[in-house]
C-alpha cells in the first residue's frame, strides 16, 4: 500500500471516529486496557506513591507539587491565549515568571500569594468542539481521541521539552507522575458500581466541566444510554 492510499485510509478512519455520535465505540478493548491499568496501578503506581508519601516530608512534598504545577503554567498560558482568554493567559505567564525566579524554579508558589490565580487549560480544551470517541490509554487511563492527539502539542509547550539532557528530563517526568498519583491516593474508595463505567463517566464529566470553565451540564445522566 503506497503512502497516498495509507494517508487516505487514515483520514477516513479519523473522520469516522472523530465525528461519531457514539461515546464508547471501542468499549471491548477499552475495558481490557482499563483492567490492565488497574492491575498496573495496584502493583506499581500505588505502592510507589505510598512510599513517596511516607518518606517525603510535607514541606518537601509541597515544594515538589509547586514545582510540577509551575511547569504546567507555561502550557496553560499559551492555551488560554489560544482560547481568547488573554487576561488569564497573561496572568499565567506572570505566574510562571514570578515562580520560576522569586519562587526558585517554582518550588515556592510566590505568585499565588501575590494574587495570581492558578488556571487549568490544555490543548484538548482549546480544540473542544470535537472530542471523538472515548479511549483508555495503557498506563495513562481515560482519554478521548481529541485529548490523545492533544498530548503532542502540549508536550512541546512544556519547559521539559527544551531540557537537553535525557536523564534530567526523564527524572522530572517520573517525579511528576509519582507526585500526581500520590495526590489521588484513596480516591479509589469512592468508586461506586461498575468501576469501568464509573471512571469513564467521571472522566467525561470532568473534561466537560473543564471545557465549560466550571459550568455544569445536566446531560451526563444520559451516558449509560450509549452502552
C-alpha positions as CSV (number, residue, x, y, z in Angstrom):
1,X,0.0,0.0,0.0
2,X,1.6,3.3,-1.1
3,X,1.7,6.4,1.1
4,X,-1.2,8.2,-0.6
5,X,-3.5,5.3,-0.1
6,X,-2.4,4.9,3.5
7,X,-3.0,8.6,4.2
8,X,-6.5,8.4,2.6
9,X,-7.3,5.3,4.8
10,X,-6.1,7.2,7.9
11,X,-8.2,10.2,7.1
12,X,-11.3,8.1,6.6
13,X,-10.8,6.3,9.9
14,X,-10.0,9.6,11.7
15,X,-13.0,11.3,10.2
16,X,-15.3,8.4,11.0
17,X,-14.2,8.2,14.7
18,X,-13.9,12.0,15.4
19,X,-17.5,12.7,14.2
20,X,-19.0,9.5,15.6
21,X,-22.0,10.2,17.8
22,X,-21.2,7.0,19.9
23,X,-19.3,7.9,23.0
24,X,-17.7,4.5,23.6
25,X,-17.4,2.5,20.3
26,X,-14.2,0.7,21.5
27,X,-15.7,-0.4,24.8
28,X,-14.4,-4.0,24.5
29,X,-10.7,-3.1,24.1
30,X,-11.2,-0.1,26.4
31,X,-12.3,-2.5,29.2
32,X,-9.3,-4.7,28.7
33,X,-7.0,-1.7,28.8
34,X,-8.8,-0.4,31.9
35,X,-8.3,-3.7,33.7
36,X,-4.6,-3.7,32.7
37,X,-4.3,-0.2,34.1
38,X,-6.0,-1.2,37.4
39,X,-3.5,-4.1,37.9
40,X,-0.6,-1.8,36.9
41,X,-1.8,0.8,39.4
42,X,-2.3,-1.7,42.2
43,X,1.1,-3.3,41.8
44,X,3.3,-0.4,40.8
45,X,1.9,3.1,40.8
46,X,0.1,3.0,44.2
47,X,2.9,1.3,46.1
48,X,5.4,3.8,44.8
49,X,3.1,6.7,45.6
50,X,2.6,5.4,49.1
51,X,6.4,5.1,49.7
52,X,6.8,8.6,48.3
53,X,4.1,10.0,50.7
54,X,5.7,8.1,53.6
55,X,9.3,9.1,53.2
56,X,8.8,12.7,51.8
57,X,8.4,15.4,54.5
58,X,5.3,17.6,54.0
59,X,7.3,20.7,53.2
60,X,9.4,18.9,50.5
61,X,6.2,17.3,49.1
62,X,4.5,20.7,48.9
63,X,7.6,22.1,47.1
64,X,7.6,19.3,44.6
65,X,3.9,19.9,43.9
66,X,4.6,23.6,43.4
67,X,7.4,22.7,41.0
68,X,5.3,20.4,38.8
69,X,2.5,23.0,38.8
70,X,4.9,25.7,37.7
71,X,6.0,23.6,34.7
72,X,2.4,23.4,33.6
73,X,1.8,27.1,33.8
74,X,3.6,27.9,30.5
75,X,1.4,25.5,28.6
76,X,-1.7,26.7,30.4
77,X,-0.8,30.3,29.5
78,X,-0.4,29.5,25.8
79,X,-3.7,27.6,25.7
80,X,-5.6,30.4,27.5
81,X,-4.3,32.8,24.9
82,X,-5.3,30.5,22.0
83,X,-8.8,30.3,23.5
84,X,-9.0,34.1,23.6
85,X,-8.7,34.3,27.4
86,X,-5.9,36.9,27.1
87,X,-6.1,38.2,30.7
88,X,-5.8,34.7,32.1
89,X,-3.0,33.9,29.7
90,X,-1.0,37.0,30.7
91,X,-1.7,36.1,34.4
92,X,-0.4,32.6,33.8
93,X,2.8,33.9,32.1
94,X,3.4,36.2,35.1
95,X,2.8,33.3,37.4
96,X,5.4,31.2,35.6
97,X,7.9,34.1,35.5
98,X,7.4,35.0,39.2
99,X,7.6,31.4,40.5
100,X,10.5,30.5,38.2
101,X,12.5,33.4,39.6
102,X,11.4,34.5,43.0
103,X,9.9,31.1,43.7
104,X,13.3,29.4,43.0
105,X,12.3,27.4,39.8
106,X,8.7,27.1,41.1
107,X,9.5,25.2,44.4
108,X,7.7,28.1,46.2
109,X,4.4,29.4,45.0
110,X,5.0,33.1,45.4
111,X,2.6,34.1,42.6
112,X,-0.5,32.8,44.4
113,X,0.4,34.8,47.4
114,X,0.6,37.9,45.1
115,X,-2.9,37.2,43.8
116,X,-2.2,35.4,40.5
117,X,-4.8,32.6,40.3
118,X,-3.8,29.1,39.1
119,X,-5.7,28.0,36.0
120,X,-6.1,24.7,34.3
121,X,-6.1,24.6,30.5
122,X,-4.7,22.3,27.8
123,X,-4.8,21.8,24.1
124,X,-7.7,19.4,24.4
125,X,-9.8,22.2,25.8
126,X,-8.5,24.5,23.1
127,X,-9.9,22.0,20.5
128,X,-13.1,21.5,22.5
129,X,-15.5,21.2,19.6
130,X,-14.7,17.7,18.5
131,X,-13.9,15.2,21.3
132,X,-14.2,12.0,19.4
133,X,-14.7,8.6,20.9
134,X,-13.7,7.6,24.5
135,X,-10.3,5.8,24.7
136,X,-8.5,4.2,27.5
137,X,-4.7,4.6,27.1
138,X,-2.3,1.9,28.6
139,X,-0.7,3.2,31.7
140,X,-2.4,6.7,31.3
141,X,-6.0,5.9,31.7
142,X,-9.2,7.6,30.4
143,X,-8.9,9.9,27.4
144,X,-10.6,10.5,24.1
145,X,-9.4,10.9,20.5
146,X,-9.1,14.7,20.8
147,X,-7.2,14.7,24.1
148,X,-4.9,11.9,23.0
149,X,-3.8,13.8,19.9
150,X,-3.6,17.0,22.0
151,X,-0.9,15.4,24.1
152,X,1.6,16.0,21.3
153,X,1.3,19.9,21.2
154,X,1.0,20.0,25.0
155,X,4.3,18.1,25.3
156,X,6.0,20.7,23.0
157,X,4.6,23.5,25.2
158,X,6.2,22.3,28.4
159,X,9.6,23.6,29.6
160,X,10.7,20.0,30.0
161,X,10.9,19.7,26.2
162,X,13.8,22.2,26.0
163,X,15.9,20.4,28.6
164,X,18.7,18.9,26.5
165,X,19.6,16.2,29.0
166,X,17.6,13.0,28.7
167,X,18.3,11.7,32.3
168,X,17.1,15.1,33.8
169,X,14.0,15.2,31.6
170,X,13.1,11.6,32.4
171,X,13.7,12.1,36.1
172,X,11.5,15.2,36.2
173,X,8.7,13.4,34.3
174,X,8.9,10.5,36.7
175,X,8.7,12.8,39.7
176,X,5.6,14.5,38.1
177,X,3.9,11.1,37.6
178,X,4.6,9.9,41.1
179,X,3.6,13.2,42.7
180,X,0.3,13.2,40.8
181,X,-0.5,9.7,41.8
182,X,0.3,10.4,45.4
183,X,-2.2,13.3,45.4
184,X,-5.0,11.0,44.4
185,X,-4.3,8.2,46.9
186,X,-7.5,7.0,48.5
187,X,-9.9,8.2,45.8
188,X,-10.4,4.7,44.5
189,X,-12.6,4.1,47.6
190,X,-15.3,6.4,46.2
191,X,-15.8,4.2,43.2
192,X,-19.5,3.0,43.0
193,X,-20.9,0.2,40.9
194,X,-19.1,-0.9,37.7
195,X,-15.6,0.6,38.0
196,X,-15.2,0.9,34.2
197,X,-18.4,2.9,33.8
198,X,-17.6,5.0,36.9
199,X,-14.1,6.0,35.6
200,X,-15.5,6.6,32.1
201,X,-18.4,8.9,33.2
202,X,-16.3,10.7,35.8
203,X,-13.7,11.5,33.1
204,X,-16.3,12.7,30.6
205,X,-17.9,14.9,33.2
206,X,-14.6,16.2,34.4
207,X,-13.5,17.2,30.9
208,X,-16.8,18.8,30.1
209,X,-16.5,20.7,33.4
210,X,-13.0,21.9,32.4
211,X,-14.1,22.9,28.9
212,X,-17.1,24.9,30.1
213,X,-14.9,26.6,32.8
214,X,-17.0,25.2,35.6
215,X,-20.4,25.5,34.1
216,X,-22.2,22.2,34.9
217,X,-24.0,20.3,32.2
218,X,-27.2,18.3,33.0
219,X,-26.7,15.8,30.2
220,X,-24.3,13.3,32.0
221,X,-27.1,11.1,33.4
222,X,-27.6,10.0,29.8
223,X,-24.2,8.4,29.3
224,X,-25.3,4.9,30.1
225,X,-27.8,5.1,27.2
226,X,-24.9,4.8,24.8
227,X,-24.0,1.2,26.0
